[in-house]
């Protein structure tokens, strides 16, 4: 794999003239993840409901919600560090680091979102086969807040999905495409 020298010259010229659009989008998405993740954490942690028949339900009763809070914290922290380091020249050139880190953050967010989606599905529909009833009939406010937290988490995931695509573009645009063998040479 060879480096693409034209790409290096273009990035130097564009960085001296103005902030590249891709870098601005990248930084904006990273900064957007922070309030989305913080709102997810806050809404999830503050989510509780008391029911006279079944007792109090809190986020700490459900392992999937705790997992989403941990992943949201990690994602917000990483987004903050990555946004700051994208403006530090010696760290911004580490395209592979951002590529791998963005992929990991996106995958972790997918897994935590899937865990909460499963909780929401079972809360609304139950599982008649093993005698689980719908919990949202008794804990409607809790379920509604869980849906909002999941929507915020999904928005942060969408930001990381776009960031992963941008990071992949940055990494793979540094190299020339593979050369196609000439048919005359093979014969």
PEGI-V400495 format. One record per backbone hydrogen bond with DSSP energy under -1.0 kcal/mol. NH is the residue of the N-H (numbers start at 1). CO is the residue of the C=O. Records with the same first field share a line. If there is no record, write none. Layout:
NH=CO, CO
This chain:
4=174
8=4
9=5
10=6
11=7
12=8
13=9
14=10
15=11
16=12
17=13
18=14
24=20
25=21
26=22
27=23
28=24
29=25
30=26
31=27
32=28
33=29
36=32
37=33
38=34
39=35
40=36
41=37
42=38
43=39
44=40
45=41
46=42
49=57
51=55
55=51
57=49
61=58
62=59
66=62
67=63
68=64
69=65
70=66
71=67
72=68
73=69
74=70
75=71
76=72
77=73
78=74
79=75
80=76
81=77
82=78
83=79
84=80
85=81
86=82
87=84
92=88
94=91
95=93
98=94
99=95
100=96
101=97
102=98
103=99
104=100
105=101
106=102
107=103
108=104
109=105
110=106
111=107
112=108
113=109
114=110
115=111
116=112
117=113
118=114
119=115
120=116
121=117
122=118
123=119
124=120
125=121
126=122
127=132
130=127
131=128
132=127
136=123
139=135
143=139
144=140
145=141
146=142
147=143
148=144
149=145
150=146
151=147
152=148
153=149
154=150
155=151
156=152
157=153
158=154
159=155
160=156
161=157
162=158
163=159
164=160
165=161
166=162
167=163
168=164
169=165
170=166
171=167
172=168
173=169
176=2
186=182
187=183
